[in-house]
Amino acid sequence: MKYDHSCDHFDPKAFGKVAVLFGGNSAEREVSLTSGERIYAALNRQGVRCKLIDTCANVVGQLQQYAPDYAFIALHGGGGEDGTIQGLLEVMGIPYPGSGVMASALAMDKYRCKLLWQSIGLPTPEFALVMDADNLGHAESLLPAFVKPAAEGSSVGVTRVDRREDLEAACERAGEHKGPVLVESFIDGPEFTVGILNGQPLPAIRIEAEGEFYDYQAKYLSDNTRYSIPSGLNSVREQELQAIALTAFEALGCSGWGRVDLMQDQQGRFWLLEVNTIPGMTDHSLVPMAAADAGLSFDELVIEILKTADVG
């Protein structure tokens, strides 16, 4: 499926000055630095006037000094994907592409995201919130399961747990990243991801990691992770997968661009894991990979994302 361009021609001067916000202080800082540098280079190649701004310190002062017409958020994790920087940009009157404050906060909070999906009948694995590693309660009945911070991305702090005696340690590890811990029942089957761009689902990607699961190493460092496009699904099942992903994305109020991660069980059913409102843009990242299969180069993808900025 090819991406339907919103416009075949663009004037780089129409964007004025663009601030590329990257870095920050989250556990995903290194990924954000790479994403931001690649986005900045793509904008430069196409004649868009832009500046890199590391948000780790005095972001308000830097934005006031540069006075951008747009901001391109290339931040991952807390402070970047959770609605914080989105709220600041809205207060300062700076348009940006991607999801707004509420949708960003909901997508980043895996527990409340799954509660919302569950309430409208969307399929997501059974889960439990653990506030204290000494009080595991319902979580023990979900094993085998994944234990993860409820508000982190890039598989930071995630552990697969098969035995009850390992659950407490896994919860303590996930809890090091601040906030509560989510325990999510393990789905035995392949993982898929669907990028969303301007209301259109991109081709699905099937992911096969070398290790136990698609962790930080597999996402950003390993050259042994296998990505399959086409996904191996027939056209009917791929359209079903894309429809579930788009519905889940829009149910949270997400807009512009993002990525939805899912699993398929042994009976062929799809299960929603999470939404990434600012996916990675590294050379290992999935949205650029799917966009390329849909006929968009990385530079074209960056411009298409920027076009989705809400200027209202």
C-alpha positions as CSV (number, residue, x, y, z in Angstrom):
1,M,0.0,0.0,0.0
2,K,1.4,3.3,-1.1
3,Y,1.1,6.5,1.1
4,D,-1.2,9.1,-0.4
5,H,0.8,12.3,-0.3
6,S,-1.1,15.3,1.1
7,C,0.7,17.5,-1.5
8,D,3.3,16.7,-4.0
9,H,5.0,20.1,-3.7
10,F,6.0,22.1,-0.7
11,D,7.8,25.4,-0.2
12,P,10.5,25.1,2.4
13,K,10.1,28.8,3.2
14,A,6.5,28.2,4.2
15,F,7.6,26.6,7.5
16,G,9.7,29.6,8.5
17,K,12.0,28.6,11.3
18,V,11.7,25.1,12.8
19,A,13.1,24.1,16.2
20,V,14.0,20.4,16.4
21,L,13.6,19.5,20.1
22,F,15.8,16.6,21.1
23,G,17.8,15.1,23.9
24,G,16.1,15.8,27.1
25,N,16.6,14.0,30.4
26,S,14.7,10.8,30.0
27,A,16.0,7.2,29.9
28,E,15.7,7.4,26.1
29,R,18.0,10.4,25.7
30,E,20.5,8.7,23.5
31,V,17.8,7.5,21.1
32,S,16.4,11.0,21.0
33,L,19.7,12.5,20.2
34,T,20.0,10.3,17.1
35,S,16.4,10.9,16.1
36,G,16.8,14.7,16.4
37,E,20.1,14.8,14.4
38,R,18.6,12.8,11.5
39,I,15.4,14.9,11.4
40,Y,17.6,18.1,11.5
41,A,19.7,16.8,8.6
42,A,16.7,15.9,6.6
43,L,15.1,19.3,7.0
44,N,18.5,21.0,6.1
45,R,18.8,18.9,3.0
46,Q,15.4,20.2,1.8
47,G,16.1,23.9,2.5
48,V,14.0,24.2,5.7
49,R,15.6,26.7,8.1
50,C,16.0,24.9,11.4
51,K,17.9,24.6,14.7
52,L,18.6,21.8,17.1
53,I,17.5,22.5,20.7
54,D,18.5,20.1,23.5
55,T,15.7,20.3,26.1
56,C,17.9,19.1,28.9
57,A,18.2,22.7,30.2
58,N,16.5,26.1,29.8
59,V,14.2,25.0,27.0
60,V,12.0,28.1,27.5
61,G,14.9,30.5,27.1
62,Q,16.2,28.7,24.1
63,L,12.8,28.8,22.4
64,Q,12.3,32.4,23.2
65,Q,15.7,33.3,21.8
66,Y,15.2,31.3,18.5
67,A,11.5,32.3,18.2
68,P,10.5,29.3,15.9
69,D,7.4,29.2,13.7
70,Y,7.2,25.5,14.3
71,A,8.6,22.9,16.6
72,F,9.4,19.3,15.6
73,I,9.4,17.1,18.7
74,A,12.1,14.4,18.6
75,L,11.9,13.6,22.3
76,H,11.2,10.1,23.6
77,G,10.0,9.1,27.0
78,G,9.2,11.3,30.0
79,G,9.1,15.0,29.4
80,G,8.8,14.5,25.6
81,E,6.1,12.0,24.9
82,D,3.9,12.5,28.0
83,G,2.3,15.8,27.1
84,T,4.8,18.0,29.1
85,I,6.6,19.6,26.1
86,Q,3.3,19.7,24.2
87,G,1.7,21.8,26.9
88,L,4.7,24.2,26.9
89,L,4.6,24.7,23.2
90,E,0.8,25.4,23.3
91,V,1.3,28.0,26.0
92,M,4.0,29.6,23.9
93,G,1.9,29.5,20.8
94,I,4.3,27.3,18.8
95,P,2.6,24.7,16.5
96,Y,4.0,21.2,16.4
97,P,3.1,18.0,14.6
98,G,1.8,14.9,16.4
99,S,-0.5,14.3,19.3
100,G,-1.6,16.9,21.8
101,V,-1.3,17.1,25.6
102,M,-4.2,14.7,26.5
103,A,-3.4,12.1,23.9
104,S,0.3,12.1,24.6
105,A,-0.3,11.7,28.4
106,L,-2.8,8.9,27.8
107,A,-0.5,7.0,25.4
108,M,2.5,7.3,27.7
109,D,0.5,6.0,30.7
110,K,0.3,2.3,29.6
111,Y,-2.2,1.5,32.4
112,R,-4.8,4.1,31.7
113,C,-4.3,3.6,28.0
114,K,-5.2,-0.1,28.4
115,L,-8.1,0.8,30.6
116,L,-9.5,3.0,27.9
117,W,-9.1,0.4,25.2
118,Q,-10.6,-2.3,27.5
119,S,-13.7,0.0,28.1
120,I,-14.5,0.2,24.4
121,G,-13.9,-3.4,23.6
122,L,-10.4,-3.2,22.0
123,P,-8.3,-6.3,22.5
124,T,-5.4,-5.9,24.9
125,P,-3.6,-8.5,27.1
126,E,-4.8,-8.9,30.7
127,F,-2.8,-6.6,33.1
128,A,-2.4,-5.5,36.6
129,L,-0.9,-2.3,38.2
130,V,1.7,-2.9,40.9
131,M,2.2,0.1,43.3
132,D,4.5,-1.8,45.7
133,A,6.7,-4.7,44.9
134,D,5.8,-6.3,48.3
135,N,2.1,-6.4,47.3
136,L,1.9,-8.3,44.0
137,G,-1.7,-9.4,44.4
138,H,-3.4,-10.2,41.0
139,A,-0.1,-9.9,39.1
140,E,1.0,-13.4,40.2
141,S,-1.9,-14.9,38.3
142,L,-0.9,-13.4,35.0
143,L,2.4,-15.3,34.6
144,P,4.1,-15.7,32.3
145,A,4.1,-12.0,31.8
146,F,6.1,-8.9,30.9
147,V,6.9,-6.5,33.8
148,K,7.5,-2.9,32.7
149,P,7.4,0.7,34.0
150,A,3.9,2.1,33.4
151,A,5.3,5.3,31.8
152,E,8.5,4.5,29.8
153,G,9.1,3.5,26.2
154,S,11.7,1.7,24.1
155,S,11.4,-1.4,26.4
156,V,13.3,0.4,29.1
157,G,13.2,-1.6,32.3
158,V,11.1,-4.4,30.8
159,T,11.6,-8.0,32.0
160,R,9.9,-11.2,31.0
161,V,8.9,-13.3,34.0
162,D,7.9,-16.9,34.0
163,R,8.3,-17.8,37.7
164,R,6.6,-16.3,40.7
165,E,9.9,-16.2,42.6
166,D,11.3,-13.8,40.0
167,L,8.3,-11.4,39.9
168,E,9.2,-9.2,42.9
169,A,12.8,-8.5,41.6
170,A,11.4,-7.7,38.1
171,C,8.9,-5.2,39.7
172,E,11.7,-3.6,41.7
173,R,13.8,-3.2,38.5
174,A,10.9,-1.6,36.6
175,G,10.1,0.6,39.6
176,E,13.6,2.2,39.4
177,H,12.2,4.3,36.5
178,K,9.7,6.1,38.8
179,G,6.0,5.5,39.0
180,P,3.9,2.3,39.2
181,V,4.7,-0.9,37.4
182,L,2.6,-2.7,34.9
183,V,2.4,-6.5,34.7
184,E,1.0,-7.6,31.4
185,S,0.1,-11.2,30.5
186,F,2.4,-12.8,27.9
187,I,1.0,-13.4,24.4
188,D,2.7,-16.3,22.7
189,G,3.1,-15.3,19.0
190,P,4.7,-12.8,16.6
191,E,4.9,-9.1,17.2
192,F,3.7,-6.5,14.7
193,T,3.9,-2.8,14.4
194,V,1.8,-0.4,12.4
195,G,2.9,3.2,11.7
196,I,0.2,5.9,11.4
197,L,0.8,9.0,9.3
198,N,-1.8,11.7,8.7
199,G,-4.7,9.3,9.3
200,Q,-3.3,6.6,7.1
201,P,-1.9,3.3,8.4
202,L,1.5,2.4,6.9
203,P,2.4,-1.2,5.9
204,A,2.6,-3.5,8.9
205,I,6.0,-4.9,10.0
206,R,6.6,-8.3,11.5
207,I,9.4,-8.2,14.1
208,E,11.5,-11.2,15.1
209,A,14.1,-10.5,17.8
210,E,17.1,-12.6,18.4
211,G,16.5,-12.7,22.2
212,E,13.5,-13.4,24.4
213,F,11.6,-10.3,23.2
214,Y,12.0,-7.0,21.3
215,D,14.0,-5.2,24.0
216,Y,16.2,-2.0,23.9
217,Q,19.2,-4.0,22.5
218,A,17.1,-5.5,19.7
219,K,15.4,-2.1,18.8
220,Y,18.4,0.1,18.6
221,L,21.7,-1.8,18.7
222,S,21.4,-5.3,17.2
223,D,21.8,-6.0,13.5
224,N,20.2,-9.5,14.0
225,T,16.6,-8.4,14.6
226,R,14.5,-9.4,11.6
227,Y,11.9,-7.0,10.1
228,S,9.5,-8.4,7.5
229,I,7.8,-6.2,5.0
230,P,5.5,-7.6,3.7
231,S,4.5,-8.8,7.1
232,G,3.5,-12.3,6.1
233,L,-0.1,-11.7,6.7
234,N,-2.6,-12.0,3.8
235,S,-4.2,-8.8,2.6
236,V,-7.4,-9.3,4.6
237,R,-5.6,-10.0,7.9
238,E,-3.2,-7.1,7.3
239,Q,-6.1,-4.7,6.8
240,E,-7.7,-6.0,10.0
241,L,-4.4,-5.4,11.8
242,Q,-4.2,-1.9,10.4
243,A,-7.8,-1.1,11.3
244,I,-7.3,-2.2,14.9
245,A,-4.2,-0.1,15.1
246,L,-5.8,3.0,13.7
247,T,-8.9,2.6,15.9
248,A,-6.7,2.3,19.0
249,F,-4.6,5.3,17.9
250,E,-7.7,7.5,17.4
251,A,-9.5,6.3,20.5
252,L,-6.7,8.0,22.6
253,G,-7.2,11.2,20.6
254,C,-3.8,10.7,18.9
255,S,-3.1,12.6,15.7
256,G,-0.5,13.4,13.1
257,W,1.8,10.4,13.3
258,G,2.8,7.6,15.6
259,R,3.1,3.8,15.9
260,V,1.0,1.1,17.4
261,D,2.5,-2.2,18.6
262,L,0.6,-5.4,18.7
263,M,1.0,-9.2,19.2
264,Q,-0.8,-12.1,17.5
265,D,-1.6,-15.2,19.5
266,Q,-1.6,-18.8,18.4
267,Q,-5.3,-18.6,17.4
268,G,-4.5,-15.6,15.1
269,R,-6.1,-12.9,17.3
270,F,-4.4,-9.5,17.5
271,W,-3.7,-7.9,20.9
272,L,-2.8,-4.2,21.4
273,L,0.3,-3.5,23.5
274,E,0.9,0.3,23.3
275,V,1.0,3.5,21.2
276,N,4.2,5.5,20.6
277,T,3.2,9.1,19.9
278,I,6.8,10.1,19.0
279,P,8.5,6.9,17.5
280,G,12.2,6.7,17.0
281,M,13.7,8.1,13.8
282,T,17.0,6.3,13.9
283,D,18.4,4.0,11.2
284,H,16.9,1.1,13.1
285,S,13.5,2.6,13.6
286,L,10.2,1.2,12.3
287,V,8.2,4.2,11.0
288,P,10.9,5.2,8.5
289,M,11.1,1.5,7.5
290,A,7.4,1.3,6.9
291,A,7.3,4.7,5.2
292,A,10.0,3.6,2.7
293,D,7.9,0.5,1.8
294,A,5.0,2.9,1.2
295,G,7.1,5.0,-1.2
296,L,8.3,7.7,1.1
297,S,12.0,8.5,1.6
298,F,13.2,9.6,5.0
299,D,13.4,13.2,3.9
300,E,9.8,13.0,2.5
301,L,8.6,11.4,5.7
302,V,10.0,14.2,7.8
303,I,8.2,16.8,5.6
304,E,5.0,14.8,5.7
305,I,5.2,14.7,9.5
306,L,5.8,18.4,9.7
307,K,2.8,19.1,7.5
308,T,0.6,17.6,10.1
309,A,1.3,20.4,12.6
310,D,-1.8,22.0,14.0
311,V,-1.6,25.7,13.1
312,G,-5.1,26.4,14.4
